[in-house]
Amino acid sequence: MSAAPDIAFYQLAKWPLEQALAKLLERILNQSLRVVVRVASDHYLSALNQSLWTYDAKSFLPHGSASDGDVEQQPIYLTTGSEVPNGATILILTGNLDAADINSFARCLDIFDGNDEAVTKARKRWVLRSAAGHSQTLWRQAPDGRWTKHLNFESL
């Protein structure tokens, strides 16, 4: 990709990251897209891996990490690094991570917690990415779990 990708910020307010991420991943897979999910630590990668296998008895989210093998075949690839072995066009960042290779993707989802520190860090990423020419949208989770669209951080 050469153009700046669209970036969607998702501010968690009701659900934990694992639950919100699973719902977003279902929507991505329903579009037959591939995704890389970057997390901040090996410990969290392991916990997320387990959570995605068990989050809903009626759903299946095919995913894996480097330790699972067949990384090229994984529609959802979980990692703490910057590799993209599955040809993903969607990047999901968690844990206040940023990505030097963000322009390699068609779309990026930046998911962050609703606490003050996480919001402050996300706001800084928003400003930097706006300056880099990215089209951005902010989604905030409503009390019923739905996502509501906001034009920017000031509209919260």
GROMACS elastic network, one bead per residue, 0.5 to 0.9 nm:
[ bonds ]
;  ai    aj funct       b0    kb
    1     4     6  0.79422   500
    1     5     6  0.81665   500
    1    89     6  0.87399   500
    1   103     6  0.62494   500
    1   105     6  0.59782   500
    1   106     6  0.66450   500
    2     5     6  0.85284   500
    2   103     6  0.63148   500
    2   104     6  0.68516   500
    2   105     6  0.86169   500
    3   103     6  0.66259   500
    3   104     6  0.84905   500
    3   105     6  0.89187   500
    3   106     6  0.81487   500
    3   134     6  0.88345   500
    4     7     6  0.88840   500
    4   102     6  0.79087   500
    4   103     6  0.53069   500
    4   104     6  0.83819   500
    4   105     6  0.82608   500
    4   106     6  0.78046   500
    4   107     6  0.86870   500
    4   132     6  0.79917   500
    4   133     6  0.66360   500
    4   134     6  0.54204   500
    4   135     6  0.77143   500
    5   102     6  0.73404   500
    5   103     6  0.59586   500
    5   104     6  0.80164   500
    5   105     6  0.61908   500
    5   108     6  0.67493   500
    5   134     6  0.62576   500
    5   135     6  0.71581   500
    5   136     6  0.88620   500
    6   105     6  0.89260   500
    6   106     6  0.68502   500
    6   108     6  0.63675   500
    6   109     6  0.86219   500
    6   134     6  0.60746   500
    6   136     6  0.58472   500
    6   137     6  0.80411   500
    7   106     6  0.89902   500
    7   107     6  0.58721   500
    7   109     6  0.58104   500
    7   110     6  0.72192   500
    7   129     6  0.86104   500
    7   134     6  0.68236   500
    7   135     6  0.62423   500
    7   137     6  0.64272   500
    7   138     6  0.86018   500
    8   107     6  0.78786   500
    8   108     6  0.62736   500
    8   110     6  0.61738   500
    8   111     6  0.83131   500
    8   135     6  0.85736   500
    8   136     6  0.56694   500
    8   138     6  0.58309   500
    8   139     6  0.71151   500
    9   108     6  0.83872   500
    9   109     6  0.58223   500
    9   111     6  0.58735   500
    9   112     6  0.75882   500
    9   122     6  0.79974   500
    9   126     6  0.83161   500
    9   136     6  0.74353   500
    9   137     6  0.61291   500
    9   139     6  0.59405   500
    9   140     6  0.82264   500
   10   109     6  0.70774   500
   10   110     6  0.60747   500
   10   112     6  0.62179   500
   10   113     6  0.84397   500
   10   137     6  0.86245   500
   10   138     6  0.61386   500
   10   140     6  0.58497   500
   10   141     6  0.75233   500
   10   147     6  0.81956   500
   11   110     6  0.85344   500
   11   111     6  0.61545   500
   11   112     6  0.52227   500
   11   113     6  0.57985   500
   11   114     6  0.56609   500
   11   119     6  0.77964   500
   11   122     6  0.89076   500
   11   138     6  0.76047   500
   11   139     6  0.62005   500
   11   141     6  0.62267   500
   11   147     6  0.88948   500
   12    15     6  0.64824   500
   12    16     6  0.71847   500
   12    17     6  0.71457   500
   12    20     6  0.77506   500
   12   111     6  0.72840   500
   12   112     6  0.61291   500
   12   114     6  0.52563   500
   12   115     6  0.88267   500
   12   139     6  0.88033   500
   12   140     6  0.64983   500
   12   141     6  0.55595   500
   12   142     6  0.87591   500
   13    16     6  0.81186   500
   13   113     6  0.70711   500
   13   114     6  0.54936   500
   13   115     6  0.86204   500
   13   140     6  0.71759   500
   13   141     6  0.52673   500
   13   142     6  0.68614   500
   13   143     6  0.72156   500
   13   145     6  0.80788   500
   14    20     6  0.88824   500
   14   114     6  0.89647   500
   14   141     6  0.64704   500
   14   142     6  0.70886   500
   14   143     6  0.59728   500
   14   144     6  0.75681   500
   14   145     6  0.60351   500
   15    18     6  0.79491   500
   15    19     6  0.60361   500
   15    20     6  0.59654   500
   15   141     6  0.82403   500
   15   145     6  0.70055   500
   16    19     6  0.56056   500
   16    20     6  0.64178   500
   16    21     6  0.85306   500
   16   113     6  0.83332   500
   17    20     6  0.52230   500
   17    21     6  0.57340   500
   17    22     6  0.83661   500
   17    94     6  0.83847   500
   17   111     6  0.77907   500
   17   112     6  0.80085   500
   17   113     6  0.76873   500
   18    21     6  0.51957   500
   18    22     6  0.61175   500
   18    23     6  0.88031   500
   18    48     6  0.64444   500
   18    51     6  0.66050   500
   18    52     6  0.73033   500
   18    55     6  0.81608   500
   19    22     6  0.52251   500
   19    23     6  0.65082   500
   19    24     6  0.88418   500
   19    51     6  0.83272   500
   19    52     6  0.84192   500
   19    55     6  0.71077   500
   20    23     6  0.52904   500
   20    24     6  0.63322   500
   20    25     6  0.86356   500
   20   111     6  0.89858   500
   20   145     6  0.86545   500
   21    24     6  0.50767   500
   21    25     6  0.59788   500
   21    26     6  0.85614   500
   21    52     6  0.87550   500
   21    92     6  0.89980   500
   21   111     6  0.82075   500
   22    25     6  0.50525   500
   22    26     6  0.62162   500
   22    27     6  0.88406   500
   22    51     6  0.86882   500
   22    52     6  0.64511   500
   22    55     6  0.74974   500
   22    61     6  0.78055   500
   23    26     6  0.51924   500
   23    27     6  0.66278   500
   23    28     6  0.89228   500
   24    27     6  0.52262   500
   24    28     6  0.63860   500
   24    29     6  0.87894   500
   25    29     6  0.61039   500
   25    30     6  0.84903   500
   25    35     6  0.81712   500
   25    61     6  0.76388   500
   25    76     6  0.79787   500
   26    29     6  0.52140   500
   26    30     6  0.61300   500
   26    31     6  0.88644   500
   26    59     6  0.86697   500
   26    60     6  0.86548   500
   26    61     6  0.69856   500
   27    30     6  0.51184   500
   27    31     6  0.67378   500
   28    31     6  0.53628   500
   28    32     6  0.68471   500
   28    33     6  0.58645   500
   28    34     6  0.75530   500
   28    35     6  0.77680   500
   28    90     6  0.84461   500
   29    33     6  0.55505   500
   29    34     6  0.70613   500
   29    35     6  0.84512   500
   29    61     6  0.81612   500
   29    75     6  0.75784   500
   29    76     6  0.83817   500
   30    33     6  0.76145   500
   31    34     6  0.89843   500
   32    75     6  0.84525   500
   33    75     6  0.72878   500
   33    76     6  0.89790   500
   33    88     6  0.73007   500
   33    89     6  0.70525   500
   33    90     6  0.74338   500
   34    74     6  0.79181   500
   34    76     6  0.60507   500
   34    77     6  0.82050   500
   34    86     6  0.71125   500
   34    87     6  0.69336   500
   34    89     6  0.60535   500
   34    90     6  0.63849   500
   34    91     6  0.89093   500
   35    74     6  0.87438   500
   35    75     6  0.62569   500
   35    76     6  0.50086   500
   35    77     6  0.63598   500
   35    78     6  0.87100   500
   35    84     6  0.88067   500
   35    86     6  0.78765   500
   35    87     6  0.81017   500
   35    89     6  0.62231   500
   35    91     6  0.57632   500
   35    92     6  0.72272   500
   36    75     6  0.82803   500
   36    76     6  0.58746   500
   36    78     6  0.60300   500
   36    79     6  0.73989   500
   36    83     6  0.86436   500
   36    84     6  0.66760   500
   36    85     6  0.88457   500
   36    86     6  0.78860   500
   36    87     6  0.87342   500
   36    88     6  0.59948   500
   36    89     6  0.80935   500
   36    90     6  0.64259   500
   36    91     6  0.50754   500
   36    92     6  0.61327   500
   36    93     6  0.85497   500
   37    76     6  0.71706   500
   37    77     6  0.60727   500
   37    79     6  0.62750   500
   37    80     6  0.84200   500
   37    90     6  0.86015   500
   37    91     6  0.61486   500
   37    93     6  0.61547   500
   37    94     6  0.76241   500
   38    45     6  0.84949   500
   38    77     6  0.84603   500
   38    78     6  0.60862   500
   38    79     6  0.50447   500
   38    80     6  0.54288   500
   38    81     6  0.68829   500
   38    82     6  0.76779   500
   38    91     6  0.76661   500
   38    92     6  0.61667   500
   38    93     6  0.51792   500
   38    94     6  0.62499   500
   38    95     6  0.85395   500
   38    97     6  0.77505   500
   39    42     6  0.79225   500
   39    44     6  0.68880   500
   39    45     6  0.62714   500
   39    48     6  0.89225   500
   39    78     6  0.74443   500
   39    79     6  0.61865   500
   39    80     6  0.50868   500
   39    81     6  0.81294   500
   39    92     6  0.87352   500
   39    93     6  0.67187   500
   39    94     6  0.54098   500
   39    95     6  0.62328   500
   39    96     6  0.89144   500
   39    97     6  0.74548   500
   40    43     6  0.86458   500
   40    44     6  0.70417   500
   40    45     6  0.78280   500
   40    79     6  0.85591   500
   40    80     6  0.57478   500
   40    81     6  0.86618   500
   40    94     6  0.71632   500
   40    95     6  0.57711   500
   40    96     6  0.81554   500
   40    97     6  0.69616   500
   41    44     6  0.52639   500
   41    45     6  0.61950   500
   41    46     6  0.87311   500
   41    79     6  0.86375   500
   41    80     6  0.59568   500
   42    46     6  0.62163   500
   42    47     6  0.86583   500
   42    79     6  0.80991   500
   42    80     6  0.65520   500
   43    46     6  0.53163   500
   43    47     6  0.64083   500
   43    48     6  0.87143   500
   44    48     6  0.59468   500
   44    49     6  0.83618   500
   45    48     6  0.51299   500
   45    49     6  0.59942   500
   45    50     6  0.86489   500
   45    65     6  0.83970   500
   45    78     6  0.67837   500
   45    79     6  0.67879   500
   45    80     6  0.72112   500
   46    49     6  0.50970   500
   46    50     6  0.63627   500
   46    51     6  0.86403   500
   47    50     6  0.52581   500
   47    51     6  0.61264   500
   47    52     6  0.87157   500
   48    52     6  0.60858   500
   48    53     6  0.86822   500
   48    78     6  0.84635   500
   49    52     6  0.54097   500
   49    53     6  0.66378   500
   49    63     6  0.77665   500
   49    64     6  0.71300   500
   49    65     6  0.81087   500
   49    78     6  0.75665   500
   50    53     6  0.53278   500
   50    54     6  0.65272   500
   50    55     6  0.85485   500
   51    54     6  0.52658   500
   51    55     6  0.55649   500
   52    55     6  0.54824   500
   52    56     6  0.82531   500
   52    60     6  0.83287   500
   52    61     6  0.66083   500
   52    62     6  0.85974   500
   52    63     6  0.79968   500
   53    56     6  0.79203   500
   53    57     6  0.87913   500
   53    59     6  0.89401   500
   53    60     6  0.71625   500
   53    61     6  0.68498   500
   53    62     6  0.81509   500
   53    63     6  0.84150   500
   54    57     6  0.66214   500
   54    59     6  0.88647   500
   54    60     6  0.86620   500
   55    59     6  0.81101   500
   55    60     6  0.89619   500
   56    59     6  0.54287   500
   56    60     6  0.76721   500
   57    60     6  0.78369   500
   61    75     6  0.87939   500
   61    76     6  0.79131   500
   62    74     6  0.69184   500
   62    75     6  0.65349   500
   62    76     6  0.65253   500
   63    74     6  0.55012   500
   63    75     6  0.61437   500
   63    77     6  0.57838   500
   63    78     6  0.73207   500
   64    67     6  0.77777   500
   64    68     6  0.57657   500
   64    69     6  0.77686   500
   64    70     6  0.84958   500
   64    71     6  0.70680   500
   64    74     6  0.60334   500
   64    75     6  0.83272   500
   64    76     6  0.65213   500
   64    77     6  0.53184   500
   64    78     6  0.60078   500
   64    79     6  0.88240   500
   65    68     6  0.54346   500
   65    69     6  0.71596   500
   65    70     6  0.88361   500
   65    71     6  0.66669   500
   65    74     6  0.80889   500
   65    76     6  0.84990   500
   65    77     6  0.55492   500
   65    79     6  0.61175   500
   66    69     6  0.56753   500
   66    70     6  0.80309   500
   66    71     6  0.61788   500
   66    77     6  0.82001   500
   66    78     6  0.79270   500
   66    79     6  0.74434   500
   67    71     6  0.87404   500
   68    71     6  0.73273   500
   69    72     6  0.84838   500
   69    73     6  0.88929   500
   69    74     6  0.89726   500
   70    73     6  0.55352   500
   70    74     6  0.69164   500
   71    74     6  0.53365   500
   71    75     6  0.88111   500
   71    77     6  0.71361   500
   71    84     6  0.89644   500
   71    85     6  0.60012   500
   71    86     6  0.61665   500
   72    75     6  0.82689   500
   72    77     6  0.87722   500
   72    84     6  0.86346   500
   72    85     6  0.51887   500
   72    87     6  0.73757   500
   73    76     6  0.88787   500
   73    85     6  0.85385   500
   73    86     6  0.61757   500
   74    77     6  0.57054   500
   74    85     6  0.85600   500
   74    86     6  0.60749   500
   75    86     6  0.68212   500
   75    87     6  0.88539   500
   75    88     6  0.77274   500
   76    86     6  0.80218   500
   76    88     6  0.82053   500
   77    84     6  0.78798   500
   77    85     6  0.80398   500
   77    86     6  0.70118   500
   77    88     6  0.83719   500
   78    81     6  0.89991   500
   79    82     6  0.74866   500
   79    83     6  0.76957   500
   79    84     6  0.89148   500
   80    83     6  0.88022   500
   81    84     6  0.88668   500
   82    99     6  0.78192   500
   82   100     6  0.87075   500
   82   101     6  0.79420   500
   83    86     6  0.89723   500
   84    87     6  0.60493   500
   84    88     6  0.65034   500
   85    88     6  0.77679   500
   88    91     6  0.72520   500
   88   105     6  0.74334   500
   89   104     6  0.77390   500
   89   106     6  0.53227   500
   89   107     6  0.67294   500
   89   108     6  0.86500   500
   90   105     6  0.57537   500
   90   106     6  0.61041   500
   90   107     6  0.50365   500
   90   108     6  0.57347   500
   90   109     6  0.77201   500
   91   102     6  0.76135   500
   91   105     6  0.65073   500
   91   106     6  0.82539   500
   91   107     6  0.64138   500
   91   109     6  0.62526   500
   91   110     6  0.83786   500
   92   107     6  0.86272   500
   92   108     6  0.57017   500
   92   110     6  0.59232   500
   92   111     6  0.73041   500
   93    96     6  0.72373   500
   93    97     6  0.57959   500
   93    98     6  0.68681   500
   93    99     6  0.79438   500
   93   108     6  0.74862   500
   93   109     6  0.62060   500
   93   111     6  0.61747   500
   93   112     6  0.84901   500
   94    97     6  0.58318   500
   94    98     6  0.86079   500
   94   109     6  0.85986   500
   94   110     6  0.62824   500
   94   111     6  0.52710   500
   94   112     6  0.62780   500
   95   110     6  0.89304   500
   95   111     6  0.76120   500
   95   112     6  0.65187   500
   95   113     6  0.81522   500
   95   118     6  0.84305   500
   96   110     6  0.79112   500
   96   111     6  0.78311   500
   96   112     6  0.64267   500
   96   113     6  0.87458   500
   96   118     6  0.68869   500
   96   121     6  0.68383   500
   96   122     6  0.69027   500
   96   125     6  0.88225   500
   97   110     6  0.82072   500
   98   102     6  0.82080   500
   98   110     6  0.84844   500
   98   125     6  0.77132   500
   99   102     6  0.53362   500
   99   103     6  0.89110   500
  100   103     6  0.79915   500
  101   104     6  0.55369   500
  101   105     6  0.78441   500
  102   105     6  0.59117   500
  102   106     6  0.86975   500
  102   107     6  0.84142   500
  102   108     6  0.72733   500
  103   106     6  0.75030   500
  103   107     6  0.86706   500
  104   107     6  0.89899   500
  105   108     6  0.69298   500
  110   122     6  0.81877   500
  111   122     6  0.88260   500
  112   115     6  0.87028   500
  112   118     6  0.62430   500
  112   119     6  0.72378   500
  112   121     6  0.89933   500
  112   122     6  0.70782   500
  113   116     6  0.85517   500
  113   117     6  0.86933   500
  113   118     6  0.57231   500
  113   119     6  0.70782   500
  114   117     6  0.83365   500
  114   118     6  0.64482   500
  114   119     6  0.60879   500
  114   140     6  0.87667   500
  115   118     6  0.55183   500
  115   119     6  0.61930   500
  115   120     6  0.86945   500
  116   119     6  0.51481   500
  116   120     6  0.61161   500
  116   121     6  0.86971   500
  117   120     6  0.51733   500
  117   121     6  0.63342   500
  117   122     6  0.86584   500
  118   121     6  0.51483   500
  118   122     6  0.60812   500
  118   123     6  0.85198   500
  119   122     6  0.50125   500
  119   123     6  0.60113   500
  119   124     6  0.86437   500
  119   153     6  0.87341   500
  120   123     6  0.51143   500
  120   124     6  0.64274   500
  120   125     6  0.88718   500
  121   124     6  0.51562   500
  121   125     6  0.64329   500
  121   126     6  0.87107   500
  122   125     6  0.50259   500
  122   126     6  0.61366   500
  122   127     6  0.87301   500
  123   127     6  0.63275   500
  123   128     6  0.87491   500
  123   152     6  0.89627   500
  123   153     6  0.67272   500
  124   127     6  0.51814   500
  124   128     6  0.62902   500
  124   129     6  0.85977   500
  125   128     6  0.51509   500
  125   129     6  0.60044   500
  125   130     6  0.83955   500
  126   129     6  0.52319   500
  126   130     6  0.59712   500
  126   131     6  0.85783   500
  126   136     6  0.77240   500
  126   152     6  0.86218   500
  126   153     6  0.85183   500
  127   130     6  0.51220   500
  127   131     6  0.62713   500
  127   132     6  0.87372   500
  128   131     6  0.51905   500
  128   132     6  0.64091   500
  129   133     6  0.64821   500
  129   134     6  0.56051   500
  129   135     6  0.83750   500
  129   136     6  0.82231   500
  130   133     6  0.51898   500
  130   134     6  0.52663   500
  130   135     6  0.70519   500
  130   136     6  0.73841   500
  131   134     6  0.74919   500
  136   151     6  0.83685   500
  136   152     6  0.83293   500
  137   149     6  0.72309   500
  137   150     6  0.68700   500
  137   151     6  0.62764   500
  137   152     6  0.70635   500
  138   148     6  0.82998   500
  138   149     6  0.58918   500
  138   150     6  0.51664   500
  138   151     6  0.62863   500
  138   152     6  0.60436   500
  138   153     6  0.72602   500
  139   147     6  0.57143   500
  139   148     6  0.53523   500
  139   150     6  0.59877   500
  139   151     6  0.87253   500
  140   146     6  0.83019   500
  140   147     6  0.54525   500
  140   148     6  0.52706   500
  140   149     6  0.65255   500
  140   150     6  0.73340   500
  140   156     6  0.82838   500
  141   144     6  0.79089   500
  141   145     6  0.56676   500
  141   146     6  0.56957   500
  141   148     6  0.62057   500
  141   149     6  0.89621   500
  142   145     6  0.52611   500
  142   146     6  0.53608   500
  142   147     6  0.59458   500
  142   148     6  0.65067   500
  143   146     6  0.74727   500
  144   147     6  0.88747   500
  149   152     6  0.89981   500
  150   153     6  0.73870   500
  150   154     6  0.87449   500
  150   155     6  0.61312   500
  150   156     6  0.70549   500
  151   154     6  0.81169   500
  151   155     6  0.64742   500
  151   156     6  0.89101   500
  152   155     6  0.56373   500
  152   156     6  0.76074   500
  153   156     6  0.57498   500
